[in-house]
Amino acid sequence: MMATLSKKIDFAVIVNVKNANPNGDPMNGNRPRYNYDGYGEISDVAIKRKIRNRLMMDPRYLVFVQPDDSKLDDYPSLRKRAEGEIPKAKWKDEKEFRKAVCEKWIDVRAFGQVFAYSGGRRGEGVSVGIRGPVSIHPAFSVSPVLDRMTSIQITKSVSGEDDGTKRASDTMGMKHRIDHGVYVFFGSMNPQLASLTGFSDDDAQAIKEALRTLFRNDASSARPEGSMEVYRLYWWEHNSPNGQYSSAKVHRLLTVAPKVETPNSIEDYEITLRELPGLKCEVIEGE
């Protein structure tokens, strides 16, 4: 196994949204997520899903948690993928199982994973929880988005059910979008936890590139091509495994605030990056 992550890393990402639904809420009619104060939200789960999607396109890596509609193998479930890729002999020893899954899949050694499968008739179960070194915060909009949210009613031009002689129950629908919004999220990489999963410096660089290209090939009806972009990525690499400063202190170095009452573009925001002694920030423009 190659050397694990050698230095603590913190990062921040600014996301620019124009006429898109960044992250629909299924509990609210798939409207864009927002909190009680009206600020838009993209869940950490959604961000990790997009990172996994980018890693799936890199032939150097394998991803364990793959979406059903774009998986790269024929396994019908996560359990079947684990059973098909990890020899049964390793299931009997928690340490060996943990090592095998971390070596096999980059998302397991990055984000962690819970493997909790009952033994069934053959008694070949496993219960292993893996804590990953890469933590991702939810993204929140800089300004409230409730007043920037548009909902339109849509109608199918063809019948999707029955014999086509009358309107079916699925003819009418709603579509929601954010007219404009700027979101920011933060994250960190912990060398101590990386030493337990085998997460390496090369893996960190793969995550870095995935963050820079987060919305490549991510277009959909809710997120048309070009409607979401990574505007800028900030990357702080400390000089030691423990880090020179806490992640909270580092993340506070970046502030994004609107310059006008109703911002309509990324140029309407003031982006300020402060410094801490001895800690350099690499500023990377999005694609």
N, C-alpha and C positions, 0 to 999 in steps of 0.2 A: 504494500500500500504506500502511495506517495505521501509526502509530508503534509500535515493538515494546516489549516489557515494559520498564518504566522502572526498576523496583526489584527487588532480590532478594526472594524470598518463601520462607519455610519454613512447614511445616504439620504437624499431627499429628491423628490421628483415633482415637477410642476406640469400639470396636465391642462391643456387648452381644449375646451369643448364648444362646438358650434352646431346647433340644430341636431342634437343626438340625445339618446337616452343612455347615459353612462353606465347605469346599473339599475335595472328594473326591480321593483319590489313586488313579488308575487302575492303578498298579503294586502297589497293596495292597488289592485288592478294593473300591475306591472308599470305603475308610474315611477318616474325616477325617485330613487331613495332620497329622503331628507330627514333631518332630526327635528326635535320639538321647537328649535329656534328658527327653522326654515332653511338651514344650510344643507346643501347637497352632500350626499355621502356615496362613496364607492367602498363596498366592504372589502376587508382584507382577503376574504375568500375569493372574491372576484379578481382581485389583483394577482393572487397566487395562481389562479386558473390561467390568466393571460401569460404569466411567466412560464408556466408549464407548457402552454401552447407554443411559445417561442422555442423552448428547449426541445420540444418534440421534433422540431425542424432541423435540429443540429445532429448530424449522424454520429457525433462522438458520444452522445448521451442517450440513456434510456429513461423513460418516465413511467412511474408506477400508476399514478392516478390520471388516467386518460378519459376524455369525454366519449360517450358511446357513439356520437355521430361522427367522430373523426379519429377513432383509435387506430393504432398502427399494427394491431395484431388481431387475432380472432377470439381472444378470451372474453367470455360473456360477463365476467364479474371480476372484482378485485381479488377475491379468494381464488378463483380459477387461475388468475395471472400469477399469484404467489405460488400456487401448487404446481403450475407448469414450469416455473422458472427456478424455484428453489428446491434442491433435492430433499426428499423426505427425511433423510438421515439428519439434516440440519434442524428440522422442526422439533426434534427431541431435546435439543440443547439450546436454551434461550440465548446464550452468548454467541453460539455459532449462527443461529438464525438472525440475530441482530446484525452481526458482521456481514452476513451474506446479502441481506436486503439493502444495507447501506452501500455496499460495494456495487450492487446491481443497478440501483435507481438513484439518479441525482436528486429528484424531488424528496426522496425519503431522507437522504443525508443532509439536505438543505432545510426542509420544513418539518421533518419528523413525520411520524405516522403511527396510528394505532392498528395493530394486527390482533384482532380478537375474533377468532374463529373456533367454534365448538368442534369437538372431536367427531361427532356423528357416530355412525355405526362402527367405523374402523378405529375410532379413538385417536385420530390424528389431528388434534386441534392445537391451537397456539394462542397465547395471550401475552403480547409484547407491546409495550408503549415506548416509542422513541421520541425524544425531545430534540428538535432541530435547532441549529445555531442561527438560522436566518429568521428574523422577526420582521413582520410587515404591519404597519399601522393602517387603519382605514384612511381613505382620502376624504377630505372635507373641502367644500368650496370656500373661497375667500369671502364671497358675498352671499347673502341669501338667494335661493333659486326659486322660491315659490312664485314670485312675481315674474319670473322668466320662464315659467313652465307653460307649454302649449299642448292642448289636447284636441285632437280632431277625430271625427267619426269617419270610419272607412266602410266601404261597401264592396262586396265581391261582384264582379261582372258576370260570373258563371256560378251555377249551383254546384255545391260540393257534396250534396246528399240527395237521396231519393231519385225520382225520375226526371227532375229538371223542370217540372211544370209549375212549381211554386217556390217561393222563397224558403230556403232552409233555415234552421236555427243558427247556422254559422255564417249567415250572409252579412250581418252587421257586426262591427267591432270598433274598438277605440285604439288610437295610437298616440303616444305621449313623447314629448321631447323637451330638452332644455335649450332655449334659444341661444343662450351664451352662459358660460361659466368657466371659472378657473379653479382647479382643484389642486391640493398639495397633499402629498403623503410622505411619510418618513419610514426608515427601516434601519436595522443594525445587523451585524454579523459578529458572533461571539466565538473567539478561538477556543475557549474552554469547552463549550459544547461541541465545537467542530472536532475536537480531539476524540470525542466519543462516537462520532458518526463517520469520521474519515473525510469530512468536507475540506477541500483543499483550496489553495490560492487560485488554481486553474478553475475550480468550480465557481469561486467568487467572481472571476472575470466573465464566466459564462452568464451568471446572474446579472452582472453589470451590463452586458450587451443586450440581454433580454429586456432589461428596464429601458434602455435607450430606444429599443425598437418595439416597445410594448404593444403597439396597435397595428403592427404590420400583419397583413392577412387576417385582420380581425373584423373586417367589414360585415355588416348585416343590415337588415331592414331598419333596425333600431339605431345602428351606428354606420351610416353611409361612409364610403371611402373618403377620407380626408376630414371627417367631422370631429375626430378625436386625434390629438397628437401629444406626444411627449415634447413639451416646449424646451425643458432644460433638466439635466440631471446633475446633482451635486454629490461628490464622492469624497469623503474624508477618510484617509487611511492613517491610523494612529502609528506611533513608533514602537509599540509593544503589544503583547497579547492582552494585557489588562486595560490598555488605553490611557491616554493622558487626561481625559476628561470624561464625565458621564455622558451618556447618549442624550439625555434631556438637555444638558448644557450645550452640546453640539447642535442639536436640532433647533435650538432657539436662535442660532446665528442667522438663520434664514427667515426673513419676514416678507410677506407679499400683501400689499394693501392697495385698494382701488384709489386712483387719483381723482376720479370724478364720481358723481352721485350714482350714475347709471352706466357702468362700464359695458362696452360692446365689443371690445377686442383686447387681446393681450397687451397692446400698447397703452391701454387705459389703467395699467397697474404699475405700481412702484415696487421693484424687487430690490431688497437690500440684503447684502451678505456681509456680516461682520466677521471678525477674525479672533482667534485665540492664539496666544503665544506658542510657537512651536508646532502648530497644527495647520497643515496646508489643505486647501480644498481644490480638487480638480473639478472644473466646471465644463460640462459636456453638453453641447447643443443636441437637441433631438434630431431625428432624421427628417 
